[in-house]
Amino acid sequence: MTPWPAAQPGDTIDRIDTPALILDLDIFERNLQRLANAVKGRDVRLRPHAKSHKCPEIALRQIALGAAGICCQKVSEAAPFIDAGITDILITNQVVGTQKIDRLMHLASTAKIGVLVDHVRQVDDMAAAAMSVGVALDIYIEVDVGAGRSGVPPGRDAVALAALIASRPPLRFAGLHCYQGSAQHMRSPQDRQQAIARAAAMAQATKDEIESAGMKVEIITGAGTGTLVHERDSGVYNELQPGSYIFMDRDYADNQRGDGDVAFEHALFVKTTVMSRPAPGRAVVDAGLKASSVDSGMPVVWGRNDVRYLKASDEHGVLATDDAMTPALGDQLMLVPGHCDPTVNLYDHLVCVRRGIVEALWPIAARGAVL
Amino acid sequence: MTPWPAAQPGDTIDRIDTPALILDLDIFERNLQRLANAVKGRDVRLRPHAKSHKCPEIALRQIALGAAGICCQKVSEAAPFIDAGITDILITNQVVGTQKIDRLMHLASTAKIGVLVDHVRQVDDMAAAAMSVGVALDIYIEVDVGAGRSGVPPGRDAVALAALIASRPPLRFAGLHCYQGSAQHMRSPQDRQQAIARAAAMAQATKDEIESAGMKVEIITGAGTGTLVHERDSGVYNELQPGSYIFMDRDYADNQRGDGDVAFEHALFVKTTVMSRPAPGRAVVDAGLKASSVDSGMPVVWGRNDVRYLKASDEHGVLATDDAMTPALGDQLMLVPGHCDPTVNLYDHLVCVRRGIVEALWPIAARGAVL
């Protein structure tokens, strides 16, 4: 609930108050197009992850470029996208708890909704709720293909769960969710490729077992910005869920790029101002950890090899500078956040800039939607 | 912009959807009272830091218990408190940039506003703006008393700056801001005491130099939850700025308590639900790093020594469990956040609970106010 916006359309970039979350529209549009090109003519569809942007304006552009729908990570996150006219959403998470399931059923009465399960009880609860409300629901089995977080192991547990889903008519068994999250930030391209080769083999084996039991596995969905070319080329996955590719962040930039990887560029920045220059070699900016999330490490100062962002407190960022004079008090800098998703979640608006002029403010309508 | 609230007044605690930010009102009120008692009859006043709570309902209760005013960390953060009737706010930061100074002057025309400086140019800019708008402004010199962040060194730089401020009539030289932030989380009580003894000596010496030059240093302000008894007892500080004491967090609880320290209790929790139980020894909850900030380390699971919160991704928290069966799928747990300030900044409301019943939802009105 920022009491005033950082800028207005028409402002020049130097007039944007700081800290502000800046989206460079030319770069963003190139990233959008690069992903669309990367799957053109292939038997793989896109369902970009909206947890990265939480912004209906962006989701609508992803759909316009051919995405089948979007992913959300939470039930409440999906609501503003449905309000904006998105009609096909996969919630890439287990949904547990009476309140949350009631909300999910309400959404499923207005849009095509998919959800993950990895336990019998989730299927029972979902089936009972769907039956009582009279809605259909796509159910995906989450398979742990190497991330070690949620999901059933590959193989027979998934077969049993698929059979249970198929026996509950308000539910439709839609496929397997096989996201290998821990592969996304492996620095070496070979490591990422091998991790996805293993994940794809587990996904294929699980699909084969389920289909041998007489059920169709229509969709195998997964992939993130770090690995998507490998899932695309696997012959196993037929739906990709990258989120960060539109923005890119420092953590993704730290991956070594492999030969076939798509060359996404940084489009998201936190504009900041030097507010104190207390000692030679030290500058303090007005963007701290409430302006740029530090869970995946510090931001970097864009285009400035002479300046390093050392540490963050709530509203201060301490920079080490090679030069005693620059950057000077009042200078404006651009930071590339360490992790884009939680950084976007700190702001009410993306300040969209094209060639130095603010073109629009896009509401981050699902900011804070954790339920 | 959560599309719906986690609870309604009158709900029992088990009905609160998750993740949700819970304030235990009985404990919160005890913490409020403990701080008021800690300064009773002493020549030290309270100006609690509102960056921790961003919530006018809480600021009004702090004022009602005797606080002289509040601190804010940003100009935009102050606005909703002024709207709620708070009339005395110290912005504990440098304010740099035309847009931000314009906003500051607007606030100063409706409330008593103080602000920090550590550079001549900030004084010049502030004086010019205050003159042109016709408002008075309290100016505090930030002195670096050991934190190594912003601030002038103790001694003669502060004297020169005080003289400059005193020569600019719309500005009023109010005192010294001597916050030793890096002492707050020193684990040993002796280390904290010694750090504040050094800070107080630097503050006193700087005051003496300025007063020798014929200017009055009315206020020496600083202190946080980790050290406030030492500033209180220093004979140097006459205003204390603790913020986290109302909530307490895991990072503060990790401090060893010294003999004279005030026994604040955890009043802030993130309620979460086990949404996946994928393997023996592993549970996954629905509160990840968008529900509990991890900049100061992982949260802890309240009252459960058999469960450890290992790692967080956006909307998942992975727990290691001693037992293969408990906590079970669907179980509700309470987390104590690693760092309260940025955790509060993720939510739109505090769900205020008393003896198991939701009593109120308090808007976190300054959430996201980074400008």
Interface residues (C-beta under 8 A of the other chain):
Chain A: M1 T2 P3 W4 A6 R15 D17 T18 P19 A20 K51 Q73 K74 S76 A79 P80 N93 Q94 V95 V96 G97 Q99 K100 R103 D118 H119 R121 Q122 E142 D144 G148 R149 S150 G151 V152 G181 T273 V274 M275 S276 R277 P278 R282 V284 D286 A287 L289 K290 A291 S293 V294 D295 A312 S313 D314 E315 H316 V318 L329 G330 D341 P342 N345 L346 Y347 D348 P363 I364 A365 A366 R367 G368 A369 V370 L371
Chain B: M1 T2 P3 W4 A6 R15 D17 T18 P19 A20 K51 Q73 K74 S76 A79 P80 N93 Q94 V95 V96 G97 Q99 K100 R103 D118 H119 R121 Q122 E142 D144 G148 R149 S150 G151 V152 G181 T273 V274 M275 S276 R277 P278 R282 V284 D286 A287 L289 K290 A291 S293 V294 D295 A312 S313 D314 E315 H316 V318 L329 G330 D341 P342 N345 L346 Y347 D348 P363 I364 A365 A366 R367 G368 A369 V370 L371
